[in-house]
Amino acid sequence: MTRVVVVGGGVAGLTFAHVLRRESRGNVDIVVLESGERRVGTAQLPMDDPHFTHADSLVVRTAERGPEWYPRGRGVGGGALINGRLAMAGAPSFWDAWSTDHGAVGWSWERIAPHVAAVPVVEVLSPEMNRWANAGRAIGWTVLPTQVFGQPIDDMIGGAVVEQAHVDALVMDAGHVVGVRSAAGYIVRADHVVLAAGALASPGLVLSSGLLDSTSVHGLKDHPAVSFTVRATGGTHAGIGVVCERDDMQIIAMHARDHVTIVGAALKVYAQGSIAQRGKDAVAMMNMLSDARDVENVSQCLDEMIRFVSCLGMDEQVFCGTDATPLGTLRAMKEIERVSWIRRNVSGNWHASCSMPMGGGGLVDADGRVAGSDNVWCCDASVMCDLPRTPTQLPTMAVASEIAARFAATCVTS
């Protein structure tokens, strides 16, 4: 029986295992290795939860700043433990471009749509957020249906996941990958290894293995974003409240205990970053805002966010960016000052993707197989050809589903 080891028990790894188990009809032995634990309950956890995030997850966002912590979910469910669980798939044209523009043969919305339809979603909008939705409409933005996943992601697997099994290396024998090694030192052997540790971690495993004729990979993207914090004046509702979009911009308002966080992001991203192997560590350089078009888009989004909160009549309660700059101070800045402020305060939207894009780059083929090996695959956001103009959780699940179906068709015998 074919033995498949999946590295990572987040949405990509769980989805891959779920689909492969179904498609293979029991003719494959699947082992999912997750570095964290299974949490108790289904409530969304805060993004800075010390037990269910990776403490050593660092990125360099801009040239002006040093390494900063990047929240990555740790535990069965991965990022779904700490993110807003928005279920947005992206436009059909985005998926069609994978084949036509990026060389990922056979990828299209027609292939992806059934995977998206298989994921249960529910529409929610807390009554407390109606005023925020009205603010979006007042400035001419489209208020989207707030759809979230209809079941806990960690229930999808339908079987066991090995917890507290942090994988730190691929195991090689005569240039062939024969399994993985855990940080505790034990080896799990496999016929195939599927990387699902995320766009920041999966490339590190590939680079340290020596499979590639390179010490770095390129293409890493995230949505550049700025955030406002607004003190809540009424009741609160944990999680996503409202999503507004216009052109290539998105505003998401989220309740969190005693305040509302408003995140504005540029959805079309031009700058690309890299992940490089330095000794035993992989260093993520996002190069955010290194393209002038991204600076312009974020600046425009910032203007729209100011208009958005102005509709609420709460200027004195709004603090902007990581510097907690009062809204009045931000309003008074000249353009050159504002660009400098954006560079200091920009964050990602926690949508790291495209670090090993499939297709024309040659690092991963259209089936998800990693270059330099016949039995190492990647099924997470690393392989996306471009960054979706949406939150990345549902697109990642769709990618994992399609790669699992292709894997089952070519690597599993009945």
N, C-alpha and C positions, 0 to 999 in steps of 0.2 A: 504494500500500500504506500502511495506517495505521502511523504511527510513534509508539511509546510509549517515553518516557524514564522509568525508575524511579530515584528518588533514594534510594540506600541499598542496600547489598548484604548486609544482615543477614537474619535468618530471614524477615521479612515480605517484603522485596524479592525475595529468591530464590524464595520460595514463590509469590508473585504471578507472577513471570516464568515459572516452571516450569508453573504451571497455565494461564496465558494462552497460552503456546506450544502446549500440548497442545490446549486448547479451540479455538484459532483455526486449527489445522491449517496453520500456516505462512503465514497471510494477514495477518501483522502483523510489523513490524520492531521488535524489543525491544532497548533499550539500557539496561543496568544500570550506574549510576555509583556507585562506592564510594570513599570518601575514603581508605581504608587499602589494605593489600596482601593478597595471598593468602599465608597462612602455610605453612610446610613441615611436613608431618606432621599427625597428628590428635590429639595429646595435648592435654588441657585446659590452658590457660594460666592463670597466677595473675591474680586480679582487679586487681592493681596493676601488671600488665605495662606498662612505659612505651611500648612500641612498638605494642601492639595495644589501647590504650585512648585515649580522648580526654582529653588533659591539661587542657583548658579546660572540662570538664563540671562545673558547679557548681549546687548547689541550696541553698536555705535551708529546713531541716527544721522548726525550731520558732522561735517568736518570741524565745526566750532565746538563740539562737545565730545566728552570721553565716553567710556562704556556706561550704559545705563541698564537697569533691570527691565526685562521684557516679560510680562506675565504669560506663562504657559501652564496649562492645566496638567496636573500630575495625579493620576488615579484612573480607575476604570471609568471611561467617558471622556477623558482628556479635557480639551478646551470647553466641551459642553458643560463641564462642572462650574465654570466661572464666567462664561460669556452669556450674552442675552438670548441665545437660542433662536435668533431670527431665522426663519426659513424662507430664503429668497434664492431663486435658482439662476438668475441672470437672463438676459435677452437671448432668444434663439440665434441672433446674428453673432453673438459672442462665441457660442459653441461652433457654429458653422465655420468661423474664421480659423479654428484650430487646423482644419484640413486645408482650406484654401490659402491661408496666409502664413501658416507656421509649419506645414509639412507633416502634421500628425494625421497620417492616413486613416480614413474611416471614422474620424470623430466628427460629430454633427449633432445638432439639436434633435434630429430624428432618433439618433442612437441614445441620447441622454434623457429625452423626455420620459420614457418608461421608468427609468431609475428614479427620477424626481417624483413621478406620480405614485411610486411605491412607498414614499415616506409620508406617514400621517402628520398633518399639520392642523392647528386650530387657530382661529382668529380671535385676538384679544385686544381690548383697549380699555384701560381703567377709566372710570368716570372722571377721576381727578385730572386726567390728561386731555380732556376735551378742549380746555382753554389753550393748550399748547398746539393742538391740531388746528384750532381756529387761527392762532398766530401764524402758522405756516400758510394757511389759505389766504390770510390777509396780505401777505407779501408775494402772492402769486405762485406759491409752490404747490405741488401735488402731494396730498396726504395719502400714503400707501396703506393698504390693509396691513395691520400688524399681525403677521402670521408667525407662530412659534411651533416647535415640534410638539406633537401630540402624545409622545410617550418618552420616558427617560431613555436616552441613547444607550445606556449601559444595559438595558433590557433586550437589546436587539440580538445579542450574540447567541442566545439560546444554548449556552454551554459554559464551560469553565474557562476562566482566565487565570493564568499564573500571576499572582500579585507579588509586589516587592521584588521584581526580577528585572533589575536595570541592566540593559545590555550595553557593554562598552566597546565591543569589537566584533568584527566578523572573523571567523576561524578559517584559515587557509591551509590547504595541503596540496603541495606541488602546483601552486597557482590556481587551485580550484577552491571555491567556498564550500565548506562542508558543514557549517553551522555557525553558531554565535556563542560568545563568551559573556557571562554575566560579571558584574562588578565584584561579586562574591567569589569569582574564580571558577565556577562550574561551567561546563560546556554542554550546550544543547545541539545535538546533531540534526541535520535536516537535508532533504533533497532539494528544497527551495527555501530561500529566505526572502521575506517580503518586508520591506522597510515602510513603516507607518508611524514614525516618531515625530513627524512634523517637518516643516520647511527649514527650520533652524537646526534640527538634530539629525535627520536622515543624511544630509550631505556630509556631516562630520564622520559618520560611520563609513560612507563610501570613500572619502578622502583618506582616512586612516588605514583603510584596507590595502591601498595601493592599486586598486582596480583601474583607476584612471591615470593617464600620463600627464597628470597635473596636480598641483597642490592647492588648487582653488576652483570654485565653480562660480558662474556669473548668471545674473538674471533676477536676483532677489528683489522683490517689491513688497510694499505695504502702502495702504492709503494714507497719505499725509493728512494729519488732522489737528485741529485745535479744539480745546474744550472750555466751556464756561460752567461755573458752578453757581447755582441759584438757591438761596436758602428757601426751603419749603415753608409755605404759609398755612398749609392745611394738612390733611392726612397724606400718608405716603403709600405708595404701591411699589413693592420691590420689583425691579426688572424693567423691561422695555415699556415705554409709554406710547411714543408716537414716532413715526418715520416720515420725513418729508424729502422730496427730491425735486430738483430742477436742473436741466442740462446735465453737466457732469459733476454735480454737487449733491451731497446728502447731509441732512441734519437728523440726528437721532436724539431724542430726549429720554432720559432714564431716571427713574426714581431710585434713590438709595438712602434708606433711613430718613435723615432729617434734611435732605437736600435733593435737588434735581441736577443732574449733569447733562449738559447739552454738548454733543460732539458734532462738529462740522468737518466733513472730509471731502477732498477732491477725489472723484471716482476714476477719472482717467489719469494714469500715472505714467510718466515718461522716464524718470530716473531709475537706474538699475544698480543694485548693490551686488556684493559678493560674499562668499564664505571661504575662508582660507584656513588651511591646516598649519598651525604653529606649535610644534612639539606635540604634546598630547591633546591640545585644545583646538577647537574650531572657533575662529573669530568672525563674527558677522558684522560686515560694514554695509549699512543700508544705503549710504550716499543719498539720503533723503534731501530733496530740494536742490540737488546738484544740476538739475535741468531748469532753466529759467521759466519754462512753461508751467512747471509744477508750482513755482513760487507765485506766478501770476494767478493760477487757479486757486491756491490756498488763500491768497489775499482777497480775491473776489468772494470766496466762501466766507471769509471773516467779515466782510462788509454785510453779507446777507445774514449772518448770525446776529450782528448788531441790530439790524432791522427786525429780525425775528424777536429778540428779547425786548426791543423797544415797544412792540405791540402789546406787551404784557404790563407795561407801566411799572417795572420793578428795577429800574436802573441802579438804585443804591444797594440792591441786594445781589448784584451780579459781580462775580470776580472771574478774571479771565486768565487762562493758561496755567502752566505749572508755577509761574511767578505769583499767581493770585493777584493780578493787576486789577484795580478797580476799573469798571467799565468807563467811567468818566475820563480816566487817565488815558485809556486806550483810544477813546474817541478823539482826544486832543493831539494825538501823535501825528507828525508829518509822515509822508510816505516812506522816506528812508528809515525813519525810526520804527515804523510799523514792520518793515521787512526784517529789520534786525530783531524785533520782538518775536516775529514768527519763527525765525531760525532758532531762537532760544527756547521757544515754547512749543514747537511742533512735536507731536507724538505720532506714533503709528496708530492705526485703528485696530491693531492686534490681528491683522489679516496677512501675516507673512506668507508669501507664496512665491512660486516661479524660480526657486533657487537651482533646480535642475530641470529646466523646461524640456519636455519631450518634443520630438520633431526635428527641425533643422539644426538644432544645436549639437545633436549627436551624443549627448550624455545618456539619454533615455529614449528608447524607441517608442513607436506608437502603441505598443502593447504594454508598456511600463517596465520593460527589461532594461537594466542598467548596463551601460557599455563596459566591455572588458570581462563580462561574465555571461554564462548561459543559464544561471539559476539564481540571480539576485534581481529582485524587482522592487519598484517603489510605487505606492498607491496613494500617497498623501498629496498635500498642496504643493509640494516641491515640484511636481511634474506639470503643473498648469502652464500652458503656453503663454498666457497673459493673466493679469490680475482682473478678476470679475469686478463689475461695477456694482457689487452687492457685498454684504457680509459673506464670508467664504465657507461657512459650515455646510450648507446644503450643496454647493458646488463640489466641495471636497468629498462628501458622501457619494455624489453622482460619479465622480472620477473613480473612487474606490470600487463602486459597483461595476462600472464598465471594465476596469482592469481585471476584476475578479472573474467576470464573465469570459473575457478573452483568455485569461489564465486557464480556466476550467476547460475551455474548448481545445487548447493546444497542449496542456501539460498533464491532464488527468485522464487516465485510461479506465474504461469500465471493466 
